[in-house]
Amino acid sequence: MARKTKCRGCLVLDESKKVKYNNMYFHEGECLNKHIDHKKFLEKEQEEKDELYYKLVRIHGLEKTTDIPPLFYQKVEDLRNDNWILGRFDKKYKRGVRYSGISYTYDFCEEKIQAALNKMKDKPLLEQMNYSLGIVRNHMADAFNHLKKVNKQKQITKKIIDSIEEMKGVREKIKQVQKNSKQDDIDEKVNLVSLFD
Ligand SMILES: [Zn+2]
């Protein structure tokens, strides 16, 4: 009888064949794939979180991320986990706002934040940070709309650049054909239509 092993994905203990991954057993297929996807998700999450906290260090003139008050961390986590924003944006924001979305909004309203911080230099750090996060929260919708617009503009610009590149290619072809036709037969007509195939 085969040895029973527990799948770390579905937690079922059985004798079925499993694959070993990072010293854990998984049913091949769905259970393992889900685990890998989740791992990737967490890695990306950590990356975005780090980026946000480095941004906070810079904006608030701190030395290191551990200078950020723990109570403030909690506020950011609330924003990340809460669903308060659901329905106002794309439905795929299933778990509140992503860290990268918060980061982007900090950039988006940094001028406003710096202006506000200038006026509250005597206040405790937590108060300053809460205030700036409040500005961020109020501008989240604007920031996302702005990002959407920018992305659309980028797509349009890319299309224009692509068509310019394409035209350059066509011009080269025309030159080449003209050069060849001069050499071969001066009366031969260049069929330009074929160049756009
Ligand atoms: Zn399983």
Boltz pocket constraint, residues with backbone or C-beta under 6 A from the ligand:
constraints:
  - pocket:
      binder: B
      contacts: [[A, 7], [A, 8], [A, 9], [A, 10], [A, 11], [A, 12], [A, 26], [A, 27], [A, 31]]
      max_distance: 6.0
